């Protein structure tokens, strides 16, 4: 059969679209896969929902919050006393904030001044336009003191939310940097001077520091996962599974229960780099120092020695020892309110843990709250005690006048990791706890993070 030129042209016109569709469906003949369209990163949008609220308790503080921005790797916060906020240097300096909130703890903040804040979002491409300004006026702060590694002055307000302040669940390890990416390894104890949190990162063998304003994490002293007992005079300082920490009333000296070495170490924060010395090489035969606190004058630290069932007083100048009591079973946590010590006694087996009160000087001891399941960390705002009930994965508030106890957060007997309302939040073997006068900070040891109750 002969095909005329006209018929041939009609056939080609008919078949060409079909052939093109077939080629498209198999990637143009390039192996049967489609190539996704290229996406180009762009500068993120300016944050919305910016708010500034007074967070003043013991010091003037303003909390700035905003809605998370899609595509943002971090945020910058700018402050001014004029609504235009023309400041060019962000409060967070060169390190973007990874969270969508920031607490301005600048010591130059003045009560009664109206401060304005604008926020930008950042990524690898650049920085967004500035947000709409938000402002707040902070009142005069309450008179507070640094006692026993916590800021005391007035009872904390009702706390309603649990968040992750630092650490990257479920990751564990050793990493400094932004709050959301930092890593810890079985952290146990925590203390504060109101500006920083200091953490005994036990299985990393180091002491860490967390800025309360931004959550940024850094290492104060120690070599990660390299246990030892080295003071600064002999080289780079080393610790061995530190399990307790407190800070003196001036905020210049840390005291550490170096549990793996059975010793009490001293860190002078006023030098650069910090200076680490050994205050007491041992506090008793076979001693296992755990919790540690300090009195109002800074003259003595008090250590819970779980192995010897004791509380030991250590002179912060000479390192001389005095045994306060050996009448406890397994003391772990210890804190100070005025002239009284409060000790968690974590007797194993059921809800048999207790809190005892010891009067400094007379050394009389009184039994207090009971019914806890391995209570460990303990702190105070000066009015109430706050206890981590580690065996039940909960946090309790205790009135030291009546010994009435109330569960604040966590679900009894249920370990987990859930942020949100205090009634539904979950923890996993919480240990250390402290307060900066406004909020509680909990070492959620089983989850390798630091949680905040606000």
C-alpha positions in Angstrom: 0.0 0.0 0.0 1.3 3.4 -1.0 1.2 6.3 1.6 0.8 9.7 0.1 2.9 12.6 1.5 -0.2 14.1 2.9 -1.1 10.9 4.9 2.5 10.7 6.2 2.4 14.3 7.5 -0.9 13.7 9.2 0.5 10.6 10.9 3.5 12.4 12.2 1.4 15.2 13.6 -0.7 12.7 15.4 2.1 10.6 16.9 4.4 13.5 18.0 2.4 14.6 21.1 2.1 10.9 22.2 5.9 10.4 21.9 6.5 13.6 23.9 4.2 12.5 26.7 5.9 9.1 26.8 9.3 10.8 27.2 8.1 13.1 29.9 6.6 10.2 31.9 10.0 8.4 32.0 12.1 11.4 32.7 13.0 12.2 29.1 14.6 8.9 28.6 17.1 9.5 31.4 16.6 6.4 33.6 12.9 6.5 34.4 12.9 9.0 37.4 11.7 12.5 37.6 14.0 15.3 38.7 12.4 17.5 41.4 12.3 21.1 40.7 15.1 23.2 42.2 14.1 25.2 45.3 15.9 28.4 46.2 16.3 29.4 49.9 15.0 32.8 50.7 15.3 35.2 53.6 12.6 34.3 56.2 9.7 36.5 56.9 9.7 38.9 59.8 8.4 37.4 63.1 4.8 38.0 64.1 3.0 37.9 67.4 5.9 39.6 69.3 5.1 40.4 72.9 7.1 41.8 75.8 6.1 41.1 79.4 7.5 41.9 82.8 9.3 38.9 84.3 10.8 40.9 87.2 11.2 39.1 90.6 14.7 39.4 92.2 16.1 41.4 89.2 14.6 43.5 86.5 13.7 41.1 83.7 11.6 41.3 80.5 10.5 38.3 78.6 10.1 38.7 74.8 8.2 36.0 72.9 7.1 35.6 69.2 5.7 33.1 66.8 8.1 30.7 65.1 9.0 31.6 61.5 9.1 28.9 58.8 12.6 28.6 57.3 14.3 30.5 60.2 17.5 29.1 61.7 17.5 31.5 64.5 16.4 35.0 65.7 18.0 38.3 66.7 16.5 40.6 69.4 16.9 44.3 69.4 16.1 46.7 72.2 15.7 50.5 72.5 14.0 53.0 74.7 12.4 54.5 71.5 9.6 52.7 69.6 11.6 52.9 66.4 14.2 50.5 67.9 17.1 51.7 65.8 19.7 49.7 67.8 22.1 47.9 65.4 23.6 45.3 67.7 21.3 42.5 68.8 21.0 41.6 72.5 22.1 38.1 71.6 25.4 39.4 70.0 26.6 37.2 67.2 24.8 34.0 68.2 21.2 33.7 67.0 18.6 32.6 69.5 17.3 29.1 68.6 14.1 29.4 70.7 11.1 31.7 70.0 11.5 33.5 73.4 14.2 35.5 75.2 14.6 36.8 78.7 16.3 40.1 78.9 18.5 40.0 82.0 20.8 42.9 81.1 21.9 44.3 84.5 21.6 47.8 83.0 17.8 47.5 82.8 16.2 50.1 84.9 12.9 49.7 86.8 10.2 52.1 85.5 11.7 52.5 82.0 9.6 51.6 79.0 11.7 49.2 76.8 10.8 48.4 73.2 11.8 45.2 71.4 11.9 44.1 67.7 12.8 40.6 66.5 14.2 39.4 63.2 14.5 35.9 61.8 17.7 34.6 60.3 18.9 31.8 58.0 21.9 31.1 55.7 20.5 33.6 53.1 20.2 36.6 55.4 18.1 38.4 58.0 14.5 39.3 57.8 12.9 42.7 58.2 12.3 43.7 61.8 9.0 42.8 63.5 6.5 45.3 64.9 7.8 46.6 68.2 6.5 45.3 71.5 7.2 47.1 74.8 7.1 46.5 78.6 7.8 48.5 81.7 9.4 46.6 84.6 8.7 47.4 88.2 11.3 47.6 91.0 12.6 44.1 91.8 12.1 42.2 95.1 15.1 42.1 97.4 16.6 38.6 96.9 19.7 36.7 97.9 21.7 33.9 96.5 21.5 31.1 99.1 22.5 27.5 98.6 22.7 27.8 94.8 19.2 29.3 94.3 17.8 32.8 94.3 15.6 33.3 97.4 13.4 36.2 98.3 9.7 35.5 97.8 7.4 32.6 96.9 7.3 31.7 93.3 4.0 32.5 91.5 1.9 29.6 90.2 3.8 27.9 87.5 1.8 26.5 84.6 4.0 25.3 81.7 6.9 23.0 81.2 9.4 23.6 78.4 12.8 22.3 77.4 15.3 24.9 78.3 18.5 23.3 77.0 19.4 20.0 75.4 18.2 18.1 72.3 16.0 15.1 73.2 16.5 12.3 72.4 20.1 13.0 71.6 22.7 12.6 74.3 26.4 13.4 74.3 28.7 16.4 74.6 28.0 19.6 72.5 28.1 23.2 73.5 26.2 25.9 71.6 22.6 26.9 71.2 20.1 25.6 73.7 18.2 23.5 71.1 21.3 21.7 69.8 23.4 21.4 73.0 23.9 17.9 74.4 24.3 16.5 77.9 25.2 13.0 79.2 23.4 12.1 82.4 23.4 15.6 84.0 22.5 15.4 87.7 22.9 18.7 89.6 22.2 22.4 89.0 22.8 25.7 90.8 22.3 29.4 89.7 23.6 32.9 90.4 20.5 34.4 88.8 22.3 35.0 85.5 23.7 31.6 84.6 22.7 28.0 85.5 25.7 25.7 86.4 25.2 22.0 85.7 27.2 19.0 86.9 27.2 17.0 83.6 28.1 13.8 85.4 28.9 11.3 82.6 30.7 13.9 80.6 32.9 14.6 83.6 32.5 18.4 83.1 30.8 21.5 84.6 28.6 23.3 82.1 27.1 26.8 82.1 23.8 27.9 80.6 22.9 31.6 80.0 19.4 32.2 81.5 18.8 34.9 78.9 19.3 32.7 75.8 19.9 29.1 76.9 23.4 29.1 75.2 25.5 26.3 76.7 29.3 26.4 77.3 31.8 24.4 79.4 33.2 25.9 82.5 35.8 23.3 83.4 36.7 19.7 82.8 37.6 17.5 79.8 34.6 15.8 78.3 34.5 12.0 78.9 38.0 12.1 80.4 37.7 11.5 84.1 40.5 12.5 86.4 41.4 14.6 89.4 43.6 17.4 88.1 43.7 20.9 89.6 44.5 24.0 87.4 48.0 24.2 88.9 48.9 20.8 87.4 47.3 21.3 83.9 43.8 21.2 82.4 41.4 20.5 85.2 39.6 17.2 85.3 36.6 15.8 87.3 35.3 12.3 87.8 31.5 12.0 87.6 30.6 15.3 89.4 27.2 14.9 91.1 26.6 18.0 93.1 27.1 21.7 92.7 26.4 25.0 94.5 27.6 28.6 94.3 28.7 31.1 97.0 26.6 34.2 97.8 28.9 36.5 95.8 28.4 34.4 92.6 32.2 34.0 92.1 32.9 30.5 93.4 31.4 27.2 92.6 31.7 24.2 94.9 31.4 20.7 93.3 30.9 17.3 94.8 33.4 15.4 92.6 31.7 12.1 93.4 34.0 9.7 91.5 37.0 11.1 93.3 35.2 11.4 96.7 36.3 15.0 97.0 35.1 18.5 97.1 36.4 20.8 94.4 36.4 24.6 94.2 36.1 26.7 91.0 37.1 30.4 91.0 34.9 32.0 88.3 36.7 35.4 88.7 39.8 34.2 86.8 40.3 33.6 83.1 40.4 30.7 82.6 38.7 29.6 85.8 40.9 28.2 88.5 40.1 24.7 89.9 41.4 23.5 93.3 40.7 20.7 95.7 39.1 22.0 98.9 38.8 18.6 100.6 40.4 15.5 99.1 38.0 13.3 101.0 35.1 13.9 103.4 35.2 10.4 105.0 36.3 6.8 104.6 34.7 5.6 101.4 32.8 8.8 101.0 30.3 9.3 98.2 29.5 13.0 98.2 26.3 13.9 96.4 24.3 17.1 97.1 26.0 20.2 98.2 24.8 23.6 99.6 26.3 26.6 101.2 25.3 28.8 104.1 24.3 32.5 103.9 27.8 33.8 104.8 29.7 31.5 102.4 31.8 30.2 105.3 30.8 26.6 105.1 29.5 24.1 102.5 27.4 21.2 103.6 27.6 17.9 101.7 25.3 14.8 101.6 27.6 11.7 101.9 25.3 8.9 100.8 27.7 6.1 101.6 28.3 7.2 105.2 24.7 8.2 105.8 26.0 11.6 106.8 26.0 15.4 106.3 29.4 16.9 106.4 30.4 20.5 107.0 33.4 21.8 105.1 35.2 25.1 105.8 35.4 26.9 102.5 38.8 28.5 103.5 40.6 25.7 105.2 38.8 22.6 104.0 38.5 21.3 107.6 35.6 18.9 108.2 32.9 18.5 110.8 30.3 15.7 110.9 26.9 17.2 111.3 25.0 13.9 111.5 25.3 10.2 110.6 21.6 9.5 111.4 20.4 9.4 107.8 19.9 6.5 105.5 20.8 7.6 102.0 21.1 11.4 101.9 21.3 12.8 98.4 19.9 16.4 98.0 20.5 19.3 100.4 19.6 23.0 100.4 19.6 26.0 102.8 16.9 28.4 104.0 18.2 30.8 106.6 19.8 28.8 109.4 18.2 25.5 108.4 19.4 22.7 106.2 16.9 20.5 104.4 18.0 17.1 103.2 16.4 14.5 101.0 16.8 11.0 102.4 16.3 8.5 99.5 15.6 5.3 101.3 15.1 2.5 98.7 11.9 0.6 98.5 8.4 2.1 98.0 7.4 5.5 99.1 9.8 5.7 102.1 11.9 8.7 101.2 11.8 11.7 103.5 12.9 15.3 104.0 14.6 16.2 107.2 15.4 19.6 108.7 18.7 20.3 110.5 19.3 23.5 112.4 22.8 24.9 111.7 24.9 25.4 114.9 22.7 23.3 117.3 22.6 20.4 114.7 19.2 19.3 116.0 17.4 17.3 113.4 13.6 17.0 112.8 11.8 14.7 110.5 9.7 16.5 108.0 7.8 15.4 104.9 7.6 11.7 104.0 6.2 9.3 101.4 8.6 10.2 98.6 10.0 7.7 96.1 13.7 8.3 95.9 13.7 12.1 96.4 16.9 13.6 95.1 17.2 17.3 94.2 15.9 20.0 96.6 15.8 23.8 96.3 14.0 26.8 97.8 12.7 30.2 96.9 13.0 31.2 100.5 9.4 30.3 101.3 8.8 26.8 99.9 10.9 23.7 99.1 10.8 22.1 95.7 11.8 18.5 95.4 12.5 16.1 92.5 10.8 12.8 93.3 13.0 10.9 91.0 11.6 7.4 91.5 8.1 8.6 90.5 9.3 11.0 87.8 7.6 14.0 89.4 8.3 17.4 91.0 6.8 18.4 94.4 6.3 21.6 96.3 6.7 21.3 100.1 5.7 23.8 102.8 8.6 23.6 105.4 6.3 25.1 108.0 3.5 22.4 107.8 5.3 19.8 105.7 2.3 19.7 103.4 3.4 18.5 100.0 1.8 19.0 96.6 2.7 17.5 93.2 3.5 20.2 90.8 4.1 18.3 87.6 4.8 14.9 86.1 2.7 11.7 86.2 3.4 9.4 89.2 5.1 6.2 88.0 5.2 7.3 84.3 8.6 8.1 82.7 8.5 10.1 79.4 9.2 13.3 77.6 6.3 15.7 77.1 6.3 19.5 77.3 3.2 21.6 77.9 0.8 22.2 80.8 2.2 21.0 84.1 -0.7 18.6 84.4 0.3 16.6 81.3 4.1 17.1 81.2 6.3 14.0 81.6 9.8 13.6 83.0 12.3 10.7 83.3 14.1 10.4 86.6 14.5 14.2 87.4 17.4 14.9 89.7 18.7 18.4 90.3 16.5 21.5 90.7 17.0 25.2 91.3 15.2 28.5 91.0 16.4 31.9 89.6 13.7 33.7 91.6 11.2 33.5 88.8 11.1 30.0 87.5 12.2 26.5 88.3 14.9 24.6 86.4 15.0 20.8 86.6 17.7 18.4 85.5 15.7 15.8 83.6 18.5 13.3 83.9 16.9 10.4 82.1 16.1 12.6 79.1 19.5 14.3 79.1 17.9 17.8 79.1 17.3 20.8 81.3 13.6 21.6 81.7 12.0 24.9 82.8 8.8 25.2 84.8 7.3 28.6 84.2 
